[in-house]
Each structure stands twice: as C-alpha cells, then as structure tokens.
C-alpha cells in the first residue's frame, strides 16, 4: 500500500518557466527565426503565440497565488531588454520590474534566469557564443539587468542548461543554428562556462547579497546491458562529456577533459547547485537510448525517481552546497501520471535536508522548443487558441502538497496513487 510522507521544513516549492516559452509577442530571437524554417518545429508553431504571458502576467500571478506557489523561477528575454546591440529598452526592464514586484507582493520569491536558450537575433547573427566578443557582450547585458534589479531580486541562475544548449545546437544540429560540429560544441561549452564565472563575479560585485548559480540538465546514464564493459565505459563517457566536466568547470573554474586542462580560473562560483532532472537514459555501445525498462512520458523519456535521489547525493557530496531542483516535471497531455510523478520525485528527495528548493516544470503548458505546442508539461492546461487556463488535477494535487507540506493517506486515496 502506498504510504504518505512529510516534506522537510526547509523545502520550498514552486514552479519554473522560461521567457521564450511563455511570453509570446516577440520576433527578435533566434528561436522565432528558427521556428519559421520548414520542419524545424514539430507542429509548425512559433513562440509568437505561446502563453501570451507578457500580456497576461497579472492573471498568471493570480493563478500562482491561488495554487499556493511559494517560489518562482522565471526567465527574462534578452532580445526584449537589448533589442539592438548595446541599446537597452527601458520599457522592457520596467515591465519585468513590475512583474517581479507583483510576485513579491503576493509573497512569491523569485529566482531569475538570465539566459535560457534564447538569443537576440543580432547576437545570433554575430555567431552567438562562438563570436569573439561573446563574453563581454553577455556581461554587458548581465550588468544592465543586475543594476536594474538591485534590491528587488536576490537570486540568479546565470545560464540554463549550457550542456543542452551546446549539444542540441552545435552537435546534434536540431536547435538553432543547427550545426553538427564537435569542436564548435566544445568551444560553446567553454565560453558558456566562462560567461557563468564572469557573471558570478560581476553579480557579486554589484550586489554581494545575491545568491548565484546555474542550472544544468542532469540525467542518469545507465548501461543498456548492465554487465557489458563497452556499455559501462560509454555510460561513464556520456556522464563526463554531457554533464560532469562542464558542471565542474562552471562551479569551480577547473577545466579538465574534454576541455584540455587548466586551473587558471580556479575558485568557487556557485552558492547553490541548480539541477534540472527529468529522466534516466540507457547507453548501448555509442548509442543513447530512452530507458524502456521503466514507465515513460509522452515523449518516451524513462521515469526514474530514484535517479534523482542518486544524483542529488552525488552532486551534494561533490560540491557541498544546497541543491535547488531548478526543474523537474513530465510531459503528460492527459494528466494521467503527473500526480504519481510528483509524488515519487518528492518522495525521493523528502529526506535530503540540503535540497532547499523544488521548482516544478512547468506552471502552464507552453511552447516546448522544437516540440512546439504539442508537448504538455503544465500543471495548468492551456488552450492555445483561446488562451484559457485550466488547473489540472495534478495542479490541485501540487497546490495541496504545498499547503500541507506533506502527502497524507487521504490525499493518496483522493488522487488514486
Ligand atoms: C529545459 C526547458 C524544457 C524542459 C522540457 C529543459 O531541458 O530547460 O526549457 O521545456 O527541459 O523539455
């Protein structure tokens, strides 16, 4: 029989979103341009519609309040704030200040992500993070934002999933600018690590009270054939290449394989460890496969809550800072297994005192990058045509967990867990 459990007192719960995926009404980004290319986005949609959150943010904050959301990880759109190189928009930054003030008025604490996959078109055209002045260009934007938000925001995530950005855009060629170039991918990773390190220092110099970190996508890579030596070695290589080396470089400034070897930047560049966790993968030879030994979501991703616990333990032992689960959620259009997903993943971290934040991905169905409007990750269902928002059963479940800070036996019965 399924038994309930309590969450520890220091764990705050909320939701995460990204500007490009929810705001709508913006064409000046690499993602808008990419979405116009035939076949690039699964359903042919563009981020121009999305959730119209830029217009409807007051309504969305009221909904968050209704759902007892305590913490919110939100993005800001670089292209809106700096629409032309070196020219900043007072109107855009004021919009975000108003939004953050309203969140705070509703007692919702904010963690701001500075870069979440999306670049202004002018930056993309220059070569984005391959361009020679990428780091100062990014830092100029960071400086403008931090100075504008000083006293209002005290938690920042500099870069979201540098590992996914670099691999999807420069190795697998499925995201803009659709390159398949291993060397370019390594260069982008290295540049993003340096952007984080320099941004960390810059933010601290402007406002030393801020907590700063980044969020990387962490997966569990398990050998497909558990005793097969090739699969075992390849799993380790995936783990190193996709997440470990880059995370080490960003957090400590120590660059090792596959980035050469350098301790030139050695230091401490995280105040919390941001982990985006979704699934367990299987490795067979050199191939990366979805895990078919466990249940999976609408996109075929293997669901493994125990891997979340394992990854938290591992990275906490390594970095010795609080862990924020900056994203965790599932694609479930029919809302058939999201309640169980939430139950199992919260249970997996319920005894880990150092896990201080859990941001569910995501608040409302959104524009899911190359999946377009077809993938549904929301606690709230969205009708893209009418923009009507409707809290899903799992949304009510999550709201109740936040209120009670536990999952009771009655809740287990009510939500058929
Ligand atoms: C990204 C989100 C995305 C989610 C689900 C994460 O890798 O940070 O932007 O929507 O995964 O695919």
Boltz pocket constraint, residues with backbone or C-beta under 6 A from the ligand:
constraints:
  - pocket:
      binder: B
      contacts: [[A, 18], [A, 21], [A, 160], [A, 161], [A, 164], [A, 217], [A, 276], [A, 327], [A, 361], [A, 367], [A, 368], [A, 369], [A, 377]]
      max_distance: 6.0
